[in-house]
Amino acid sequence: MNPDTPLFAPLFTQTADADLTAEIAARIGMDLPDACVAGVAANARLLQRHADLLRGGQA
């Protein structure tokens, strides 16, 4: 195994708020209003940090 390869893939591939929200909206098959972008992105990042911790990573 390549030591540079992460053990677990990130839950999300996008980093910009709007792109991250669009990725999530596409995954759940739902349109999300612009007013939700910041909150959805913040929650997605929180979930990613939590998943990383559960997998033995660092937050």
Secondary structure, DSSP 8 states (H G I E B T S, - for coil): --TTS-SS--S----SHHHHHHHHHHHHT----GGGHHHHHHHHHHHHHHHHHHTT---
